[in-house]
Protein backbone atom coordinates (compact mmCIF):
# COMPACT_ATOMS: atom_id res chain seq x y z
CA UNK A 1 0.00 0.00 0.00
CA UNK A 2 1.24 3.48 -0.93
CA UNK A 3 0.44 6.05 1.76
CA UNK A 4 1.68 9.07 -0.19
CA UNK A 5 -1.15 11.38 -1.20
CA UNK A 6 -1.29 12.25 -4.87
CA UNK A 7 -1.20 15.83 -6.11
CA UNK A 8 -4.93 15.59 -6.87
CA UNK A 9 -5.71 14.39 -3.36
CA UNK A 10 -3.70 17.19 -1.80
CA UNK A 11 -5.50 19.68 -4.02
CA UNK A 12 -8.83 18.23 -2.88
CA UNK A 13 -7.80 18.81 0.73
CA UNK A 14 -6.88 22.43 0.01
CA UNK A 15 -10.09 23.15 -1.89
CA UNK A 16 -12.30 21.72 0.87
CA UNK A 17 -10.37 23.61 3.55
CA UNK A 18 -10.95 26.84 1.65
CA UNK A 19 -14.63 25.97 1.32
CA UNK A 20 -15.17 25.36 5.03
CA UNK A 21 -13.18 28.41 6.04
CA UNK A 22 -15.48 30.52 3.87
CA UNK A 23 -18.80 28.71 4.33
CA UNK A 24 -18.52 27.22 7.82
CA UNK A 25 -16.79 29.71 10.15
CA UNK A 26 -17.22 29.43 13.93
CA UNK A 27 -19.93 32.10 13.81
CA UNK A 28 -22.10 29.88 11.63
CA UNK A 29 -21.58 26.85 13.90
CA UNK A 30 -22.67 28.99 16.85
CA UNK A 31 -25.82 30.08 15.03
CA UNK A 32 -26.64 26.46 14.29
CA UNK A 33 -26.15 25.51 17.95
CA UNK A 34 -28.39 28.35 19.02
CA UNK A 35 -31.09 27.27 16.56
CA UNK A 36 -30.90 30.34 14.37
CA UNK A 37 -30.18 28.31 11.21
CA UNK A 38 -29.50 24.76 10.02
CA UNK A 39 -26.31 25.21 8.02
CA UNK A 40 -28.08 24.78 4.68
CA UNK A 41 -25.53 27.02 2.96
CA UNK A 42 -22.77 24.53 3.76
CA UNK A 43 -24.71 21.65 2.21
CA UNK A 44 -25.44 23.73 -0.89
CA UNK A 45 -21.76 24.60 -1.23
CA UNK A 46 -20.79 20.93 -0.93
CA UNK A 47 -23.39 20.00 -3.54
CA UNK A 48 -22.16 22.76 -5.85
CA UNK A 49 -18.74 21.07 -5.74
CA UNK A 50 -20.43 17.70 -6.41
CA UNK A 51 -18.87 16.25 -3.25
CA UNK A 52 -21.90 14.19 -2.06
CA UNK A 53 -21.46 12.02 -5.15
CA UNK A 54 -17.72 11.58 -4.65
CA UNK A 55 -17.90 7.77 -4.29
CA UNK A 56 -20.90 7.25 -6.57
CA UNK A 57 -20.12 5.46 -9.86
CA UNK A 58 -19.81 7.70 -12.91
CA UNK A 59 -22.72 5.96 -14.62
CA UNK A 60 -24.96 7.24 -11.82
CA UNK A 61 -23.65 10.80 -12.01
CA UNK A 62 -20.86 10.54 -9.44
CA UNK A 63 -17.09 10.97 -9.44
CA UNK A 64 -16.19 7.30 -8.86
CA UNK A 65 -13.60 8.28 -6.25
CA UNK A 66 -12.64 6.01 -3.35
CA UNK A 67 -12.95 6.06 0.43
CA UNK A 68 -9.48 7.60 0.53
CA UNK A 69 -10.64 10.81 -1.17
CA UNK A 70 -13.83 10.87 0.87
CA UNK A 71 -11.94 10.52 4.14
CA UNK A 72 -9.71 13.48 3.22
CA UNK A 73 -12.84 15.56 2.70
CA UNK A 74 -14.31 14.38 5.99
CA UNK A 75 -11.23 15.42 7.95
CA UNK A 76 -11.63 18.97 6.71
CA UNK A 77 -15.35 18.95 7.48
CA UNK A 78 -14.60 17.63 10.96
CA UNK A 79 -12.07 20.44 11.37
CA UNK A 80 -14.91 22.92 10.75
CA UNK A 81 -17.60 21.06 12.79
CA UNK A 82 -19.68 20.83 9.62
CA UNK A 83 -23.40 20.97 10.50
CA UNK A 84 -24.58 19.56 7.15
CA UNK A 85 -25.89 16.01 6.47
CA UNK A 86 -22.72 15.15 4.51
CA UNK A 87 -21.24 12.59 6.93
CA UNK A 88 -24.41 10.52 7.32
CA UNK A 89 -25.27 10.70 3.64
CA UNK A 90 -21.87 9.75 2.23
CA UNK A 91 -20.46 7.28 4.77
CA UNK A 92 -23.58 5.61 6.19
CA UNK A 93 -26.52 5.80 3.80
CA UNK A 94 -24.67 5.80 0.48
CA UNK A 95 -22.53 2.66 1.04
CA UNK A 96 -25.64 0.61 1.86
CA UNK A 97 -27.43 1.84 -1.27
CA UNK A 98 -24.41 1.50 -3.54
CA UNK A 99 -23.26 -1.94 -2.41
CA UNK A 100 -26.42 -3.64 -1.15
CA UNK A 101 -29.21 -2.57 -3.51
CA UNK A 102 -29.68 -3.11 -7.22
CA UNK A 103 -31.84 -2.27 -10.22
CA UNK A 104 -33.94 0.86 -10.61
CA UNK A 105 -34.07 1.56 -6.88
CA UNK A 106 -30.28 1.70 -6.70
CA UNK A 107 -29.91 3.89 -9.77
CA UNK A 108 -32.60 6.31 -8.58
CA UNK A 109 -31.17 6.67 -5.08
CA UNK A 110 -27.58 7.13 -6.23
CA UNK A 111 -28.59 9.76 -8.76
CA UNK A 112 -30.66 11.47 -6.08
CA UNK A 113 -27.66 11.76 -3.74
CA UNK A 114 -25.66 13.36 -6.55
CA UNK A 115 -28.55 15.79 -6.94
CA UNK A 116 -28.55 16.83 -3.29
CA UNK A 117 -30.87 14.31 -1.63
CA UNK A 118 -29.81 13.47 1.91
CA UNK A 119 -29.81 10.09 3.60
CA UNK A 120 -29.27 8.34 6.92
CA UNK A 121 -28.58 4.73 7.86
CA UNK A 122 -30.19 2.64 10.59
CA UNK A 123 -27.69 -0.04 11.64
CA UNK A 124 -29.57 -0.98 14.83
CA UNK A 125 -30.03 -4.58 13.73
CA UNK A 126 -31.04 -5.91 17.14
CA UNK A 127 -33.93 -3.47 17.40
CA UNK A 128 -35.33 -3.52 13.85
CA UNK A 129 -37.36 -6.34 12.32
CA UNK A 130 -38.82 -6.97 8.88
CA UNK A 131 -41.82 -9.24 8.29
CA UNK A 132 -43.05 -10.32 4.84
CA UNK A 133 -46.57 -9.18 3.97
CA UNK A 134 -48.12 -9.58 0.55
CA UNK A 135 -45.62 -8.58 -2.09
CA UNK A 136 -43.59 -6.45 0.33
CA UNK A 137 -42.35 -6.12 3.87
CA UNK A 138 -43.43 -4.44 7.11
CA UNK A 139 -40.79 -3.02 9.41
CA UNK A 140 -40.95 -2.82 13.18
CA UNK A 141 -38.92 -1.38 16.02
CA UNK A 142 -37.03 1.84 16.60
CA UNK A 143 -33.47 3.11 16.74
CA UNK A 144 -31.97 5.86 18.86
CA UNK A 145 -29.31 8.39 17.95
CA UNK A 146 -29.45 7.82 14.20
CA UNK A 147 -27.19 10.48 12.70
CA UNK A 148 -29.41 12.83 10.67
CA UNK A 149 -32.26 10.39 11.19
CA UNK A 150 -34.56 13.26 12.12
CA UNK A 151 -34.12 15.18 8.86
CA UNK A 152 -32.79 12.89 6.12
CA UNK A 153 -34.81 12.60 2.93
CA UNK A 154 -34.28 8.83 2.76
CA UNK A 155 -33.31 6.01 5.10
CA UNK A 156 -31.39 2.79 4.50
CA UNK A 157 -32.49 0.34 7.18
CA UNK A 158 -30.65 -2.84 8.14
CA UNK A 159 -33.28 -5.17 9.62
CA UNK A 160 -33.58 -8.72 10.91
CA UNK A 161 -35.96 -10.80 8.79
CA UNK A 162 -35.83 -13.85 11.04
CA UNK A 163 -33.93 -15.63 8.30
CA UNK A 164 -30.96 -13.34 7.93
CA UNK A 165 -30.69 -9.61 7.44
CA UNK A 166 -31.85 -7.29 4.70
CA UNK A 167 -31.45 -3.69 3.61
CA UNK A 168 -34.65 -1.72 3.14
CA UNK A 169 -34.84 1.67 1.42
CA UNK A 170 -37.44 3.87 3.08
CA UNK A 171 -38.55 7.47 2.46
CA UNK A 172 -37.72 9.43 5.57
CA UNK A 173 -41.25 10.79 5.80
CA UNK A 174 -42.64 7.25 6.25
CA UNK A 175 -40.91 6.87 9.63
CA UNK A 176 -41.74 8.66 12.86
CA UNK A 177 -38.82 10.86 13.78
CA UNK A 178 -37.80 13.01 16.70
CA UNK A 179 -34.58 14.91 17.17
CA UNK A 180 -32.47 13.80 20.12
CA UNK A 181 -30.27 16.10 22.19
CA UNK A 182 -26.53 15.61 21.76
CA UNK A 183 -23.39 17.00 23.35
CA UNK A 184 -22.72 18.52 19.91
CA UNK A 185 -25.82 20.59 19.17
CA UNK A 186 -24.53 21.40 15.68
CA UNK A 187 -25.16 17.74 14.78
CA UNK A 188 -28.53 16.15 14.09
CA UNK A 189 -29.39 12.80 15.63
CA UNK A 190 -32.83 11.32 15.90
CA UNK A 191 -35.06 8.66 17.37
CA UNK A 192 -36.43 6.83 14.34
CA UNK A 193 -39.59 4.73 14.71
CA UNK A 194 -40.33 2.17 12.00
CA UNK A 195 -43.38 0.33 13.35
CA UNK A 196 -45.77 -0.42 10.51
CA UNK A 197 -43.60 1.07 7.77
CA UNK A 198 -44.28 -0.80 4.52
CA UNK A 199 -41.52 -1.44 2.02
CA UNK A 200 -42.26 -2.73 -1.50
CA UNK A 201 -40.32 -5.74 -2.73
CA UNK A 202 -38.35 -3.56 -5.15
CA UNK A 203 -36.78 -1.67 -2.23
CA UNK A 204 -35.84 -4.72 -0.15
CA UNK A 205 -32.48 -6.45 -0.68
CA UNK A 206 -30.99 -9.59 0.83
CA UNK A 207 -27.89 -11.82 0.96
CA UNK A 208 -25.64 -8.81 1.47
CA UNK A 209 -23.96 -9.62 4.79
CA UNK A 210 -20.45 -8.89 3.50
CA UNK A 211 -21.56 -5.64 1.86
CA UNK A 212 -23.31 -4.53 5.06
CA UNK A 213 -20.15 -5.23 7.04
CA UNK A 214 -18.14 -3.22 4.52
CA UNK A 215 -20.64 -0.35 4.72
CA UNK A 216 -20.26 -0.34 8.50
CA UNK A 217 -16.49 -0.18 8.12
CA UNK A 218 -16.91 2.87 5.87
CA UNK A 219 -19.02 4.51 8.56
CA UNK A 220 -16.33 3.78 11.15
CA UNK A 221 -13.57 5.25 8.96
CA UNK A 222 -15.75 8.28 8.26
CA UNK A 223 -16.09 8.97 11.96
CA UNK A 224 -12.37 8.44 12.53
CA UNK A 225 -11.48 11.01 9.87
CA UNK A 226 -14.03 13.47 11.24
CA UNK A 227 -12.67 13.12 14.77
CA UNK A 228 -9.10 13.64 13.59
CA UNK A 229 -10.19 16.86 11.89
CA UNK A 230 -11.93 18.11 15.04
CA UNK A 231 -8.96 17.17 17.23
CA UNK A 232 -6.65 18.99 14.80
CA UNK A 233 -8.71 22.17 15.14
CA UNK A 234 -8.55 21.95 18.93
CA UNK A 235 -4.78 21.51 18.64
CA UNK A 236 -4.46 24.39 16.16
CA UNK A 237 -6.23 26.71 18.59
CA UNK A 238 -4.10 25.46 21.49
CA UNK A 239 -0.84 26.02 19.61
CA UNK A 240 -1.89 29.53 18.63
CA UNK A 241 -2.75 30.24 22.27
CA UNK A 242 0.52 29.01 23.79
CA UNK A 243 2.50 30.99 21.22
CA UNK A 244 0.76 34.23 22.18
CA UNK A 245 -0.17 33.82 25.84
CA UNK A 246 2.63 35.16 28.05
CA UNK A 247 3.61 34.54 31.63
CA UNK A 248 6.72 35.94 33.30
CA UNK A 249 7.28 37.92 30.10
CA UNK A 250 7.59 34.91 27.76
CA UNK A 251 5.13 32.78 25.75
CA UNK A 252 3.89 29.84 27.81
CA UNK A 253 4.77 27.63 24.83
CA UNK A 254 8.41 28.10 25.74
CA UNK A 255 7.95 26.16 28.98
CA UNK A 256 9.27 22.62 28.72
CA UNK A 257 6.21 21.01 30.31
CA UNK A 258 3.93 22.72 27.77
CA UNK A 259 6.19 21.61 24.92
CA UNK A 260 6.02 17.98 26.05
CA UNK A 261 2.22 18.08 26.25
CA UNK A 262 1.95 19.67 22.81
CA UNK A 263 4.24 17.05 21.28
CA UNK A 264 2.15 14.25 22.82
CA UNK A 265 -0.99 15.67 21.19
CA UNK A 266 0.77 16.12 17.85
CA UNK A 267 2.03 12.54 17.83
CA UNK A 268 -1.39 11.15 18.71
CA UNK A 269 -3.12 13.11 15.95
CA UNK A 270 -0.53 12.12 13.35
CA UNK A 271 -0.84 8.49 14.38
CA UNK A 272 -4.63 8.65 14.10
CA UNK A 273 -4.39 10.37 10.70
CA UNK A 274 -2.07 7.68 9.34
CA UNK A 275 -4.36 4.94 10.62
CA UNK A 276 -7.57 6.39 9.17
CA UNK A 277 -5.85 6.84 5.80
CA UNK A 278 -4.62 3.25 5.98
CA UNK A 279 -8.13 2.08 6.86
CA UNK A 280 -9.64 4.14 4.02
CA UNK A 281 -7.22 2.51 1.60
CA UNK A 282 -8.06 -0.93 2.98
CA UNK A 283 -11.76 -0.20 2.42
CA UNK A 284 -11.10 1.10 -1.08
CA UNK A 285 -9.09 -2.04 -1.94
CA UNK A 286 -11.55 -4.31 -0.08
CA UNK A 287 -8.51 -5.67 1.74
CA UNK A 288 -9.25 -8.57 4.14
CA UNK A 289 -7.69 -6.46 6.93
CA UNK A 290 -10.36 -3.83 6.36
CA UNK A 291 -12.38 -4.35 9.57
CA UNK A 292 -9.32 -4.48 11.81
CA UNK A 293 -7.87 -1.42 10.08
CA UNK A 294 -11.07 0.59 10.57
CA UNK A 295 -11.22 -0.38 14.25
CA UNK A 296 -7.58 0.64 14.72
CA UNK A 297 -8.40 3.99 13.10
CA UNK A 298 -11.42 4.62 15.32
CA UNK A 299 -9.52 3.64 18.46
CA UNK A 300 -6.61 5.92 17.55
CA UNK A 301 -8.99 8.78 16.74
CA UNK A 302 -10.61 8.34 20.14
CA UNK A 303 -7.23 8.51 21.86
CA UNK A 304 -6.23 11.56 19.81
CA UNK A 305 -9.36 13.55 20.59
CA UNK A 306 -9.16 12.71 24.28
CA UNK A 307 -5.61 13.98 24.63
CA UNK A 308 -6.17 17.00 22.37
CA UNK A 309 -9.19 18.09 24.38
CA UNK A 310 -7.56 17.39 27.76
CA UNK A 311 -4.38 19.32 27.01
CA UNK A 312 -6.19 21.97 24.98
CA UNK A 313 -8.29 22.98 27.96
CA UNK A 314 -5.25 22.84 30.21
CA UNK A 315 -3.41 25.22 27.91
CA UNK A 316 -6.30 27.68 27.87
CA UNK A 317 -7.04 27.37 31.57
CA UNK A 318 -10.28 29.02 32.68
CA UNK A 319 -10.55 30.81 29.31
CA UNK A 320 -11.26 27.48 27.63
CA UNK A 321 -14.46 26.96 29.61
CA UNK A 322 -16.16 30.17 28.55
CA UNK A 323 -18.94 30.18 25.95
CA UNK A 324 -17.11 32.91 24.05
CA UNK A 325 -14.14 30.61 23.39
CA UNK A 326 -14.54 28.58 20.18
CA UNK A 327 -12.61 25.66 21.63
CA UNK A 328 -15.78 23.93 22.78
CA UNK A 329 -17.26 23.92 19.24
CA UNK A 330 -14.65 21.46 18.03
CA UNK A 331 -14.29 19.63 21.33
CA UNK A 332 -17.98 18.74 21.08
CA UNK A 333 -17.60 17.32 17.57
CA UNK A 334 -14.59 15.24 18.62
CA UNK A 335 -16.33 13.92 21.72
CA UNK A 336 -19.57 13.15 19.87
CA UNK A 337 -17.67 11.15 17.27
CA UNK A 338 -16.23 8.87 19.92
CA UNK A 339 -19.71 7.68 20.90
CA UNK A 340 -20.86 6.62 17.42
CA UNK A 341 -20.00 3.30 15.77
CA UNK A 342 -18.19 2.12 18.86
CA UNK A 343 -15.86 3.83 21.31
CA UNK A 344 -12.08 3.50 21.36
CA UNK A 345 -12.34 0.81 24.04
CA UNK A 346 -14.83 -1.25 22.02
CA UNK A 347 -12.70 -1.10 18.90
CA UNK A 348 -9.55 -2.10 20.76
CA UNK A 349 -11.49 -5.08 22.09
CA UNK A 350 -12.51 -6.08 18.56
CA UNK A 351 -8.90 -5.83 17.33
CA UNK A 352 -7.68 -7.94 20.25
CA UNK A 353 -10.34 -10.59 19.66
CA UNK A 354 -9.54 -10.70 15.94
CA UNK A 355 -5.83 -11.05 16.67
CA UNK A 356 -6.35 -13.81 19.22
CA UNK A 357 -8.77 -15.73 17.02
CA UNK A 358 -7.12 -15.59 13.62
CA UNK A 359 -5.48 -12.59 11.99
CA UNK A 360 -6.72 -13.71 8.57
CA UNK A 361 -10.40 -13.78 9.51
CA UNK A 362 -10.80 -10.46 11.28
CA UNK A 363 -12.59 -8.86 8.35
CA UNK A 364 -16.19 -9.47 9.45
CA UNK A 365 -17.69 -8.04 12.64
Long-range contacts (C-beta under 8 A, 24 or more apart in sequence): 1-278, 1-281, 1-282, 1-285, 3-274, 3-277, 3-278, 3-281, 5-72, 9-68, 9-69, 9-72, 12-69, 12-72, 12-73, 13-72, 13-73, 13-75, 13-76, 15-49, 16-51, 16-72, 16-73, 16-76, 16-77, 17-76, 17-79, 19-45, 19-46, 19-49, 19-76, 20-76, 20-77, 20-79, 20-80, 20-82, 21-80, 24-77, 24-80, 24-81, 24-82, 24-83, 26-326, 26-329, 28-83, 29-80, 29-81, 29-83, 29-186, 29-329, 30-329, 32-83, 32-185, 32-186, 33-185, 33-186, 33-329, 38-83, 39-82, 39-83, 39-84, 39-186, 40-84, 42-82, 42-83, 42-84, 43-84, 43-85, 43-86, 43-116, 43-118, 44-116, 46-84, 46-86, 47-115, 47-116, 50-114, 51-86, 51-90, 52-86, 52-89, 52-90, 52-113, 52-114, 52-116, 53-110, 53-113, 53-114, 54-90, 55-90, 55-94, 55-95, 55-98, 56-94, 56-98, 56-110, 56-113, 56-114, 57-98, 57-110, 60-107, 60-110, 60-111, 60-114, 61-110, 61-111, 61-114, 61-115, 62-110, 62-113, 62-114, 66-280, 66-281, 66-283, 66-284, 67-218, 67-221, 67-280, 67-281, 67-283, 67-284, 68-277, 68-280, 68-281, 68-284, 70-222, 70-280, 71-221, 71-222, 71-224, 71-225, 71-276, 71-277, 71-280, 72-225, 74-222, 74-225, 74-226, 74-229, 75-225, 75-226, 75-228, 75-229, 75-232, 75-273, 75-276, 76-229, 77-226, 77-229, 78-225, 78-226, 78-227, 78-228, 78-229, 78-230, 78-233, 78-333, 78-334, 78-337, 79-229, 79-230, 79-232, 79-233, 79-330, 80-229, 80-233, 81-184, 81-186, 81-230, 81-233, 81-329, 81-330, 81-332, 81-333, 83-186, 83-187, 85-118, 85-119, 85-120, 85-148, 85-151, 85-152, 85-188, 87-147, 87-148, 87-222, 87-223, 87-226, 88-118, 88-119, 88-120, 88-121, 88-147, 88-148, 88-149, 88-152, 89-113, 89-118, 89-119, 89-120, 89-148, 89-152, 90-222, 91-218, 91-219, 91-221, 91-222, 91-223, 92-119, 92-120, 92-121, 92-123, 92-147, 92-156, 92-215, 92-218, 92-219, 92-222, 93-118, 93-119, 93-120, 93-121, 93-152, 93-154, 93-155, 93-156, 94-119, 95-214, 95-215, 95-218, 95-219, 96-121, 96-156, 96-158, 96-167, 96-211, 96-212, 96-215, 97-156, 97-169, 99-208, 99-211, 99-214, 99-215, 100-156, 100-167, 100-205, 100-208, 100-211, 100-212, 100-215, 101-167, 101-169, 101-203, 101-205, 102-205, 103-202, 104-202, 105-169, 105-202, 105-203, 109-154, 109-169, 112-153, 112-154, 117-153, 117-154, 118-148, 118-151, 118-152, 118-153, 118-154, 119-148, 119-152, 119-153, 119-154, 119-155, 119-156, 120-146, 120-147, 120-148, 120-149, 120-152, 120-154, 120-155, 120-156, 120-172, 120-190, 120-192, 121-146, 121-147, 121-155, 121-156, 121-157, 121-158, 121-215, 121-219, 122-146, 122-149, 122-155, 122-156, 122-157, 122-158, 122-192, 122-194, 123-158, 123-216, 123-219, 124-158, 125-158, 125-159, 125-160, 125-165, 126-160, 128-157, 128-158, 128-159, 128-160, 128-194, 129-159, 129-160, 129-161, 129-162, 130-159, 130-160, 130-161, 130-166, 130-168, 130-199, 130-204, 131-161, 131-162, 132-161, 133-198, 135-200, 135-201, 136-198, 136-199, 136-200, 136-201, 136-204, 137-161, 137-166, 137-168, 137-198, 137-199, 137-201, 137-204, 138-196, 138-197, 138-198, 138-199, 139-168, 139-170, 139-194, 139-195, 139-196, 139-197, 139-198, 139-199, 140-194, 140-195, 140-196, 141-194, 141-195, 142-191, 142-192, 142-193, 142-194, 142-195, 143-191, 143-192, 143-194, 144-180, 144-191, 145-180, 145-182, 145-189, 145-190, 145-191, 145-340, 146-189, 146-190, 146-191, 146-192, 147-187, 147-188, 147-189, 147-340, 148-188, 148-189, 148-190, 149-175, 149-177, 149-188, 149-189, 149-190, 149-191, 149-192, 150-177, 150-178, 150-179, 150-180, 150-188, 150-189, 150-190, 150-191, 150-192, 151-177, 151-179, 151-188, 151-190, 155-192, 157-194, 158-212, 159-194, 161-206, 164-206, 164-207, 164-209, 165-206, 165-208, 165-209, 165-212, 166-204, 166-205, 166-206, 166-208, 167-204, 167-205, 167-206, 167-208, 167-212, 168-199, 168-203, 168-204, 168-205, 169-199, 169-203, 169-204, 170-194, 170-197, 170-199, 170-203, 174-198, 182-336, 183-332, 183-335, 183-336, 184-332, 184-333, 184-335, 184-336, 185-332, 186-329, 186-332, 186-333, 187-333, 187-336, 209-364, 210-364, 213-291, 213-363, 213-364, 213-365, 214-283, 214-286, 214-290, 216-341, 216-365, 217-279, 217-283, 217-290, 217-291, 217-294, 218-283, 218-294, 219-341, 220-279, 220-294, 220-295, 220-297, 220-298, 220-341, 220-342, 220-347, 221-276, 221-279, 221-280, 221-283, 221-294, 221-297, 221-298, 223-298, 223-301, 223-337, 223-340, 223-341, 224-272, 224-275, 224-276, 224-279, 224-294, 224-297, 224-298, 224-300, 224-301, 224-337, 225-276, 225-280, 225-297, 225-301, 226-333, 226-337, 227-272, 227-301, 227-302, 227-304, 227-305, 227-333, 227-334, 227-337, 227-338, 228-269, 228-272, 228-273, 228-276, 228-301, 228-304, 230-305, 230-330, 230-331, 230-333, 230-334, 230-337, 231-265, 231-269, 231-272, 231-301, 231-304, 231-305, 231-308, 231-309, 231-330, 231-334, 232-269, 232-308, 233-330, 234-305, 234-308, 234-309, 234-312, 234-327, 234-330, 234-331, 234-334, 235-262, 235-265, 235-266, 235-269, 235-308, 235-312, 237-312, 237-326, 237-327, 237-330, 238-262, 238-265, 238-308, 238-311, 238-312, 238-315, 238-316, 238-327, 241-315, 241-316, 242-315, 245-315, 252-315, 258-315, 261-311, 261-314, 261-315, 262-311, 262-315, 264-307, 264-311, 265-304, 265-307, 265-308, 265-311, 265-312, 268-300, 268-303, 268-304, 268-307, 268-308, 269-304, 269-308, 271-300, 271-304, 272-297, 272-300, 272-301, 272-303, 272-304, 275-300, 275-301, 276-300, 276-301, 288-360, 288-363, 289-362, 289-363, 290-363, 291-350, 291-354, 291-362, 291-363, 291-364, 291-365, 292-350, 292-351, 292-354, 292-355, 292-359, 292-362, 292-363, 295-342, 295-347, 295-348, 295-350, 295-351, 295-354, 296-347, 296-351, 298-341, 298-342, 298-344, 298-347, 299-344, 299-345, 299-347, 299-348, 299-351, 300-344, 301-337, 301-338, 301-344, 302-338, 302-343, 302-344, 302-345, 302-347, 303-344, 305-334, 305-335, 305-337, 305-338, 306-338, 306-344, 308-334, 309-334, 309-335
